[in-house]
Amino acid sequence: MQTNLIDLMETRGEEGIRLVSAGEASNVLGVCARTLRTWAKNGKISSIRTEGGQFRYNVVEYISRKSIPPTGV
C-alpha cells in the first residue's frame, strides 16, 4: 500500500508528529532515499535516527514549509 499526503496528515504519533520511513517519504516527495539524507544533512527536511539506525522523516512539515512563500520577497 502506497502512502499519500492525506494519510500522512491524518496519522500522527504521540507528539502530534508523523515521522515516516525513507521509502514512504521517497514515494510522497518523488525523490530517492539519498536525496532525503542530503536534505536532512542540510536542514531542508527534519529527521531522526531510530535506535536501530534507520532514518525517519517529517514529510508533512517539509511540505507545509514549501507551501509558505518566503518572507522578504
N, C-alpha and C positions, 0 to 999 in steps of 0.2 A: 504494500500500500504506500503510495506516494504522499508525502506531507505537503500541504499547501499553506499559504499565508493565513487563511481563515482558521485552520486548525491550530496554528502556532499562536495566534492571538487569543483563542478561546481556552487553550490549555496552559495553565500556569502552575508553577511549583509553589512550595511553601511561602516563599518571599514575594510571590506575585511575578516572578521572572521565569520565563520559559527558555531553558537552555537546551539546544539540540546538538546531535552528533554532527560530525563533519559531513557525513553523507546526506543527512536531512538538509543542512544548511546549503550544501552544494546544489541540491535539487531545487530549493526555493530560490536561491540567488543566481543560479545558472553559471556558477564558476567551479573550478576544480578545488580539491582539498588544499593543494599547495598555495593557491591564491588566498584561501581563508587564513592559512598560517601566516602568510606575508601581511595580510591586512591586520591580523591580531598583533603581530610584532610591531607594526607601525601605528597601532592605536585606532585603526579605522573601524574595527568591529571588536566588541567586548567578548572575552573568552575566559574560561577557566580550564585548569587541567585537573582531571579526576585523580583519585588515589591510584587508579590503575594506569595512569599515564595517557589517557585519552583526552582530547580536547572537546569542550562543549562551547557552543556559540550562541550569543543573544541576537538572533536574526530580527526579531520584532523591533528592538531598539535601533539596530542598524537601518532598517527600512524607515522607521519613524524619523530618524535624523536626516535621511536622504530626501524626505518629502518636505522638509522645512527649508525654505530658501535661506542662503547665508545672509547674515546681517552686514550692513555697511556697503551694500552694493547699489 
